[in-house]
Structures are given as C-alpha cells and as structure tokens.
Amino acid sequence: CKNGYVDNAFGLFRNVCHAFVPRLMTYNILIDGLCKAGRLRTARGIIKELQESGPEPNAITYNIMLKFYFRSKQYDQGLQLMSEIRSKGFTFDGFAYCTVMSALIKTGRIKEANACAEQMMNNGIELDLVSYNTLMYLYCKECNFGAAFKLLDEIQKGGLECDQYTHTILISGLCKAGHIVEAQQHFNKMNSLGFSNLAALNCLIDGLCKHGRIDQAMELFEAMEIKDSITYTSLVHNLCKARRFLCASKLMLTCFRGGMRVLRCTQRAVLDGLRNSGFRNEARKLQSKIQLARMLN
C-alpha cells in the first residue's frame, strides 16, 4: 500500500481471507491504502465486512475513513460516519476533530463546528497548535475576536509558539469583518516579533482595498520587499473595481515583467475597463504585451 500497489495488496488480502481471518491491524492498513488511492467506497465496503463478520472496527479504523471523507470534501458521508462512530461510543483524536471542524466551518455550519469544538474540549483532548489554529479559524468566522485574542494568550501561556498561520487567520478574519485598524495593529505586532508573512500582507492589502483604502494599500504594496501573483491579482482586481484602469494596467505589466501571472479574468477586467473608459489605444498596447508575456512564460 505504501508504494502505491493497492490492487496487489487488495488481491493478496482476499487470498489471505480464504485461509484465515486477518487481524484488525491488517484491515486498517488496507483501508488506509484504499483511502489514499481515492477508493473510499471500497474502503467503506471493507468496514461493512468488518462489522458483519470480522473483528470489530476500532477508533483507528473509523478515524482513517473520517479524515479521508473530509479531505475529499465528501462532507455528508463524513458526518454520517461521525454519527455512527459516536453511537458506538468511540472518541476521536485531536486531528480528526480538527478535520471535522474545518470542514464544518468551510461549509458554513458554524453551530455544528462549535458543538464539535465543545465536545473536543470536554473529552479532554490535549490541544496542539493545529487544534488552536482550527479554533482560531472558528472564532474569526463567528467574528468572536474577544475569544480569538484570548485564545492567542492561552497559546503563548501554554508554552506553544504561534506560527505564521495563526497570525494570518486572525488578520484575515479582522480584515473580512472590517476591523482594518485592529488588523494593522496586529500585523505590526507580528512584525515586531520577527514574523515576515506574505500571506498576512496579502490579506491586509485586500482588506484595505475592500474598505476603500486603496491608496493606503498601494503604499503598503510599494513598501513590500516580496510580492507574489496573489498580491498583484488582488490589487489589480480592486483597482478595477475602483475604476482606476490605467493604474491597474501599469501594475499588471510590472507583474508580467517580474515573471508572475495575473488571473485571466482579472486581465479581461483591465482590458474591458480601458476600452469602456475610452482608452482603446492603451487597451491594444496592453493586449499585445499580455500576448508577448504569455509566449515568453
């Protein structure tokens, strides 16, 4: 299974079953291999066999399946399995809880995510940084920033070191909620602690633009030592929304010169904006330069 020969492993497993009943560990290895190969239905069938005639599935068996259901975005099947696990009295490990919570948050099921978080803490699961980051994500989605900052203190007091992802979640959440000043303050604090975070900067630039502070976003952009295609795409897109098409076209050309790309839909927005604003010559020149950049890259 580890080397990708899942069919061979499955065939061997079937042959072994004719001679004797395999141990549960053998079942778990096969289920894990099938899941990694994307064969969740076959893996589910093996669990059904276990339930009917083999050794009783354990927490490891269910956790393997649960993680892969959520990773492959089969949320309903994952939640159905989750209910099944609970009914059998099994508990999840911290990673499984975080996988479930992240999926629930992404699908807008905040109430269920909260219930899952509460259950995780009530079951005495020792929280690691992944767990804390997942809780941070949940609190930011709820705009519960008091709890988010309290959690940040708890992480630091508990002897764990926040990573860049922790700070990015918080800055992104603050920006999306319109708390730009607080996002900037936290970003400055992050810088003072020695973190250099492009993802957080991109969130801050996008947040400034969306709340009408494009000039401030441009100043921050100019001060940035490192930029990526996300930085450029976000800024160009927001300049188009503000109908600053000439500025957007210049920025896009700078992006191409740096060997980076801007999303095609954003390129079209700039070209259409220039044409509709009467800058047809500029649009033609930009179109030629875009085609040249595509050939070179």
Secondary structure, DSSP 8 states (H G I E B T S, - for coil): -TTS-HHHHHHHHHHHHHHS---HHHHHHHHHHHHHTT-HHHHHHHHHHHHHTSS---HHHHHHHHHHHHHTT-HHHHHHHHHHHHHTT----HHHHHHHHHHHHHTT-HHHHHHHHHHHHHTT----HHHHHHHHHHHHHTT-HHHHHHHHHHHHHTT----HHHHHHHHHHHHHTT-HHHHHHHHHHHHHTT---HHHHHHHHHHHHHTT-HHHHHHHHHH-S---HHHHHHHHHHHHHTT-HHHHHHHHHHHHHTT----HHHHHHHHHHHHHTT-HHHHHHHHHHHHHHHHH-
